[in-house]
Amino acid sequence: MSKTIQSIRGMHDILPEQTPAWQYLESTVRDLLAGYGYQEIRMPIVEMTELFARSIGEVTDIVEKEMYTFEDRNGDSLTLRPEGTASCVRAGIQHGLLHNQQQRLWYMGPMFRHERPQKGRYRQFHQIGVETFGIEGPDIDAELIMLTARLWRRLGISDVRLEINSLGSLEARAAYRERLVDYLRGHQDVLDEDSRRRLETNPLRVLDSKNLAMKDVIAGAPQLLDHLDAESVAHFEGLKQRLDTAGIVYVVNPCLVRGLDYYSRTVFEWITESLGAQGTICAGGRYDGLVEQLGGRATTAAGFAIGLERLLALLEEHGRLPSPVAPHVYLVTFGERAEREGLLLAERLRNVLPGLRLVMNCGGGSFKAQMKRADRSAAELALILGEDEVDAGEIGVKFLRREEDQRRFSQDQLEAFLRAQCFTAPSA
């Protein structure tokens, strides 16, 4: 017998008992974003490789080691998207959404990176991304942070902290980069292999190292905040003032640099201690130069991304996941006439009772076997329809989750009974 085919390492199935939690989280975010005036955009999961090389940076870990890249039949180099911002910018430029306009956009879906799988980090992972365009001041930075703070409140999450920093302008960062490289070269004996490689390609990422052996070297490094241009200082002060006014607690972390080349000025992360090493559940900031870098006209931009797997893990850690959604009733039929009548009855009940969750037994089976299925479904009630009930124009009702005598109703009475059990919802 041939070996069964398994899912690819780091790419997981989301099973039926797990999807209610995903739906709850997705709908909560969707409703929140609508309340702030954000509109959904949906982009392809495959893009030209050049898009990510030009936006993320050719010397970043993502482009160098983690992207799923392949040639199609035309010889074009294509890549499964490793993040969503570049795709959103590409779509905005292509469809004329950005120039001299303000846009508030969001998207949701899978991303792909060939990383070492571990808890909270997978090769196919899911993000909700929020992007804004054409809004220059620190007010939009503050709105993005306040929006995420409201999301944590709606989800009942309190074990998070906000860290912020400013990377300044590209020019200020280039000057700072030279000072940082000079400093780090004087401590190369302490740097680990990754940091020595980044010293030549992306030295700011050295500041983000979690290697405890480098802690003192990183603490003694020149701070980017001391080398910002005047406009970036004013922008950062404006952001802090707005967060203070809103009562949002934050920590200024001068080592917060983010892993993508396109960030400038504001960067921020929401971090939890409940998930071990993979503690960042939301990260973002400004990327004012990216639209022009990808061929559009200069447009200011800011946004963030939320990792859904990590956020779901945090909700589970705190017991905040919703219970699985069970059917209200399970319709048991026995006899050919009863089966035909049952199908019609099920449709009739769904018509008159919007929101009713009714499972119709299909595939036959003895009365005992059908009742076992009804019980396993976690339904509240079993509706029982046999030949006798069809002849009498009635239906039996058996309570599966509480001690009450079995009852019989006419079909008209059944509608009123089910309505009284609150197994309904307003019509759409």
N, C-alpha and C positions, 0 to 999 in steps of 0.2 A: 504494500500500500504506500502511495506517495505521501511524503511529509506534508502536513497541513501548512498553509501559508499564514504567516503571522503579520501583524502590522509592523511598520518600519520603526526601528528603535527611536524613541523620542517623539513619536507621533501616535497619539492615543485616541481610541474611540471614546466618545462621550455617550454613555449608556442611558437607556430610558429612565432609570432611577436617578440619574444625575442631571438630566436636562431641565427639570423644574427649577433647580437652583440657578442654572444659566439663564433661563427665561426670566426669572425674577430679577436678577442683576441687570440683564439687558433692558428690560422694560423700565426699571427704576432709573437707569441712566438716560434712556430715551425720553422719558417724561420730564426729567430734570432739564435736559438740554433744550427741549421745546419751550420750557418756561423762560429760558434765557434768549430765545430767538435764534437758536442754531439750527441749520438745515442739514439733512443727511446727503452725503455724496457716496457713490459706490464705484470703486476703481477695480481694474483687473488685478488678479494676483500675480500675473506674469508681465514683466516690463523689459525694455531694452536694458542690457547690462550697463551701458554707458550712463544711464540715469543715476544709478546708485554710485558708480565710480566718481561721477562729477559732483554729486551732492554730499554723500557721506564722507568721501575722501579716500583716495586710492591706497593710502598707507594706514588706514584703520584696520583693526582686527576683523571687522565685519567683512570688508571688501577683500582683504588678503586671505582670510582663512575660513569664513563662515557662510558665504553665500552659496546657494544652490544654483549653479550656472551651467548652461548647456547650449549647444548649437541646434537650431531647428533645421528643417529640410532645405531652407534657403541659405543656410550658412550664417544666419544672424545669431549673435550671442544674446541669449535671453536669460533672465534671472527671476526665480521666485522671490517676491518682494520680502526683504528682511525687515522693513519698517514702512510706515505709511505716509510720512510727511512728503518725501520726494514724489511719490505717486500723486498725492493731492495737489502739489504745486504744478506738476506736469499737466494734470487735468485742467487746473485753473488757467494756465497759460494757453493750452490748446483750445479751450472753449471760450476764451475771452472773458473770464470771470473776475480778473484781478485788476487791470489797469484802471486807475481813477475810480475804484469801487471799494466799498467795505464789504467783506464777507465773513460770516461766522459759519463754519462748516464742521461736520463730524462724520466719522465712518467707523465701521466695526468689521472685524474679520480676522482670518488667520494670517500670520507672518511666518517666515521660515529662516532659521539659522542653524548651521551645522555645528552646534556646540556639544559639549559633553553633558548629556542629560543628567539632571539632578532635581531634587524637590524644588518646584517653582520655576524651573528653567527647562524648556523642552525644545525640540527641533521644529515642531509645528506648535506655535503658541498663538494666543488670540489677544488682540488689543482693541480698545476703544481709543480712537484718536480724535482730538479736537484742534482745529486750526483756525486762526483768524488772520485776515489780510487787510492792509490799507489803514490800520489804526496805529498811530505812532507813539502815543503817550504811555506813561506807566499805568494809566487807568485800566487798559485792557489786560495788562499783566496782573493787576490786582483782581480784575473780574475772574480771570481764569483760576486764580488761587482761591478766591471766595467760592466759586462754583464747586471746586473739588472739596472744599471744607463743608459745604452744604451736603454734598454726596455722602461724606462720612457720617454726618448726622442722620441722614435718612436711612442709612444702612445700620445705624446703631454702633458704629465703630468709634472708639475713643483712643485706642492704643496706637496713635500715629503722631509723628512730629514733622514739622515743616522746616526744611533747610533751604536757604536761599543764598545766592551769590550773584555777582556781576562779572562777566568776562570782558566788558568794555568793547570798544570798537576793534575792528580788524587791525587797524594801524597801531593802536595802543597795545594790543595783544602781541603783535609782531615784535615790538620793542621789548616788551616784558619777556618774551620767549628767549631772546638773546641773553638777558640777565639770568634767567632760570637755568639755561643750558650751561652757562659759565659756572654757576653755583654747583649744579649736579655733577659736572665733570670733576670738580674737586672732591667728590665723594663717591667716585665710581666703584671703589672697593666695597662699598656697602650696598650698592644697587643690585637687585636680582636680575636675572636674564631678561625678563620682559621689560623691565625699566631701562636697562642698557640699550635694548633695541628701540624702545620708544624715545630715548634721548635724541636719536637722530631723525625720527619721523614725527612723533607727536608728544613732545616733552611734557605738555600740560597733563597728560594722562598719568604721568608718574605721580603727581600729587594725589591721585585717586587710588593709589595702591593700598591694598589691605594687608600687606606684608608688615607684621609687627616689628621685624628687624630693621625696617626703614623708618620707623615712626619718628625718631628724633631728627633724622635728616630732613624729612618732609616738614616737620614742625619748624625747623630753622630756615626753610627756603624763603626767598623773597615772596611777598604776597602780591597777587595781582591787584587786589583792592587798593594797594598803595601806588599803583602805576596806571590808574584809569585816566582816560581823557575827561575833560570837564563836563561834557554833555552826558557821558555815561554815569558820572558821579551824581549829577542832578537827577537823572532818570531813576537811579537806584534809591536815592533819598526820597523821591516822590513815591516810589513803590512802598518803601518802609512806612512812610507817613500814612498812606491809605490803609495798609494792613493794621497799623496801630489804631487808627480810627475805627476800623471794623472789629477790633478786639481779637484779631487772629495772631496767635503766638507763633513766633518763628525764631530760628537760630541762624545767624549769618555764618556760613561755613566757607572760609576762603579757599578750601581745597576742593570744593564742589566744581567740577569742570565739565561733566557730561562726556559721553564717548563719541559724539558725532561732530565732525568738523564744522558743520554749518551754524552752530549756535553763536550768538553774540549778545552782549549785555545780559539781561536777566536769565538766570537758570534757577530751577527749583526742583526739589524732590520731596515727596511724602514717604516717610520711612517708618517701619514698625520693627519692634524687637521680637515679635512673636513668631517670625518665620525663619529664624536663623540667619545664615549668610545672605539669603536672597530677600532682603528686607525692604527694598524699594518697590512700592506698589503703584506709584504715579510719578512721572518725571516730565519736565518740559522746560520751556523758556522761549526766548526770542531768536529769530533767525532772519534778520533783516536783509541779508545779502543773498539769500538762496534763490529767490525768484529771478533776479538778474543773472546769477550764476548759471541758471538753467535756461537762459535765453529770453526771459521776459523782461519787461521794463521794471526798473527799481521799485520795489514794493515792500513796505514794512510787514512783518509777520510774526506771529507768536502762537504757541500751542502747547499741547501736552499729550501724553499717551498713558493709558492705564493697562497694566497686564491683568487680564481677567483670571487666569489660573491662580496667580498670587492673591488677588483680591478674594476669590472664592475660598482659597485656603485660609485666609484670615477670617472670613465669615464663619467657616467651619470651626476654626480654633476657638472662637468666642460663642459658638452655639447660635449663630444668627441665620443659619440657612433655613429656608422654609421647608415644611413637611412635604413629602411627595403628594401629588394630586391624585386622589382616588376617585373612582366613579361613585355617583350617588346610588345608582341602582343597577342590578344585574338581572336581565330578563331570561328566565329559564322556561323552555318550552319542551313538551314531549308529545309526540304525535304529529303526523304530517299536516293535518289541518291547523293544529296549534302553532306549528312553526310558521306557516303562511300568515296566519292571523297575527302572530308575534311580530313579524317584520313590519306589517302595516301599523300595528299598535306603537311600535318603537318610533316610527317616523311621525306618527300623529302626536305623540308626547313631545318629541323634539320641536315640532311646529308650535305647539301651544305653550310650552314651558321653556323659553329661551334660557340658556345657561345650565339646563339639566344635563348631567353627565350620565349617560345610559349606555351600558354595554349589553349587546344582544348576544346570547350564546349562539355560536355557529359551529358546525361540524358534528351536530348530534351528540350522542352519549346518553347514558342512563340518567335517571333522575338524580341518583346519588352522585354520579360523576359531575353532573352539571352544578349541583349544590356545592361540591368541593371547589369547583372553579369560581363560583360566586364568592365563596369565603376567601379564597386566595386573592381575589381581585381587590379586597379591602373595601368593597361597597358597603354602604349602610343597610341597604335593603335588597332582598331578592323578590322579584315579581315572578309569580308562578302561574303559567298558563298551560293547561292540559286540555284534553278533549272535553272533560266535564265542564271546565270553566268556559270554554268556547260555547258549548250548548246553553249554558246559563247566562251568557253575556257578562261574566264576572272575571275577576283576576285575584289570585291570592297574594298576600303581602307577608313576608317573613322578615322579622328584624334580625339582623346578623351581628349587631354590635351592642345590643342591650336586651335585657330580659323583658320581653312583652309577648303576649299571645299572638299567634298568627291570625291574620284577619282576611276578610274577603270584601271586595268592593265591586260595584258596577264600574264600567269604564269612565262614566261621567264623575262618579264619586272619587275615582282614583286621581283624576286631575286635581281636584280640590285638596285631596289629602297630600299629594306631593308638593303642591304649592304651599300648604301649611307647614311642611317640613323645611321650607326656605331653600328648596332645591331649584331655585330660579334666579334669573338675573334680568335686568332691564333689557328690552330689545335694542339692538344696535341701531 
